[in-house]
Amino acid sequence: MTKRRWIGTLIGVVLVALSAAAASGAEITIGPLLELPGADTMTVVWETDTAAVGSVILREPTGPEREIPSPGTQARHVVTIGGLAPDTRYEYAVVVDGAVAHRSWFRTLPKEGPYRVAFLGDTRHNDGITADLFSLMDTFHPQFIVMLGDFVGRANRAEDWMKEIFDPGKKVFDHIPIVGIPGNHDVQYDPDFAMFRRFFIRPENTGEKSLTYTATVESDLYIFLDIYSRRPFFTFTDGMRLYRLLKDAAKRPDIRHIFILSHEGVISHWRFRRGYSGLKPFTGIMGRYGVTAIISGHDHHYARGITYSGVPFFITGGGGSPLYEINRYNFYAALMGRTAVKRVTHHFLIMDVDGQTCAFSAVLPDGTVFDTAVIKKGN
């Protein structure tokens, strides 16, 4: 063998070895997902097919890059980035075993001024419409997305989470944060919410057993209700916690709006569903303490109205699940409030908050806005 042929063979062997090493490296299977957004913080979550060393490289808008490690060698990675500036765009890269595996960006929440939120419920067993809704939602540029439960049909199957939520949202969740509450199907076959807890980070103010938590955006309080951990009842402890949250918020002059997010709302129009009985006794308290809106899913259609205690409600369960017809003679709904708009369609809901005003727009899969509403604090 000549020297030239020997060198060529050696180079070939090295290239094959390098290629094999690269092919055997860990790959991202879920994510990256942005979670727990704040004005000065953001959390990046991802999973790899095998245990790996991970980190996030953050590019400062006016400074050098900094790298935040994911602790340990593992398949699930959670990296919280602090010390950020409000309402600022940051570019970031997810690093797996020393190599950049994904690049994207995010924007922190503002401390003041207008902001936009998107709401989507009931993506389980979707027929492909969910991916289209996420793509369209991306064009509206919300600061974050609230998922209203029933992500999947069979919560104990990781492949269902991939097919029904993470694959459809793959091109969105890496730059728009998602927050969520569990639905009844997210506990089906998974009574301890093991999968939900695996994929969605629990804030510090979440109880040990309950997944109920609160978040403040500017001067607005969001109450994310978990009504399933201790089913079949909304326990006395749960009720008292909600009561105290509302009472304390009403005393604080810095709280502008209060939003209650629950998979099931107090009103339902499907067949003879009654609405969630655990929340119904609190509608008077919600009205007394100035709740801006109750926003829920569960019913696979759209409805908007107001309870007799004066609390506006939205049912937005059009995220991709098979649609439900509306029973216009549901007397349980008639007993609870007045419904202004009902429509059987896939859709998502946009909320624009600007000072004392909240403007809502319900959007069809073709981008058409089919319903609008404006709520002003105190009105």
Number of C-alpha atoms within 10 A of each C-alpha: 6 7 8 9 10 11 12 12 12 12 12 12 12 12 12 12 12 12 11 11 10 11 10 10 15 19 17 19 15 18 23 27 23 26 26 19 23 24 20 17 18 21 18 25 21 20 22 20 14 16 18 23 21 28 23 23 18 18 17 16 12 6 7 8 12 12 15 16 18 21 12 12 13 15 18 21 22 21 19 17 17 13 9 17 19 16 19 15 17 17 16 22 19 26 22 21 15 11 15 14 15 15 15 13 15 20 23 22 23 18 16 14 10 13 21 19 17 24 28 29 33 32 28 25 19 20 12 14 17 28 23 16 24 23 16 17 23 18 9 13 15 18 20 25 25 18 26 30 27 28 31 28 22 19 24 21 13 11 13 18 22 16 16 23 20 22 18 21 23 18 17 22 22 23 25 22 24 22 17 26 24 25 25 21 20 26 22 16 13 15 15 15 18 13 17 22 12 10 18 17 16 17 13 9 11 14 11 9 10 14 22 25 17 18 15 13 17 20 15 18 21 16 20 23 22 26 25 22 18 13 11 9 12 17 13 10 9 17 15 11 13 20 16 11 16 21 16 12 20 18 10 9 8 11 16 19 26 24 19 21 27 28 29 27 24 25 32 25 27 20 13 15 15 19 20 17 14 19 18 16 12 16 19 14 17 25 17 15 19 21 24 26 22 23 24 28 29 26 28 28 28 27 25 21 20 18 21 15 15 20 21 20 24 23 30 28 36 32 33 28 27 18 17 19 15 20 14 14 12 17 14 16 22 16 12 19 19 17 19 9 12 16 17 16 21 26 30 27 28 21 19 17 20 14 17 12 18 20 15 21 18 24 21 18 20 10 15 11 16 11 17 15 12 12 15 14 14 10 9
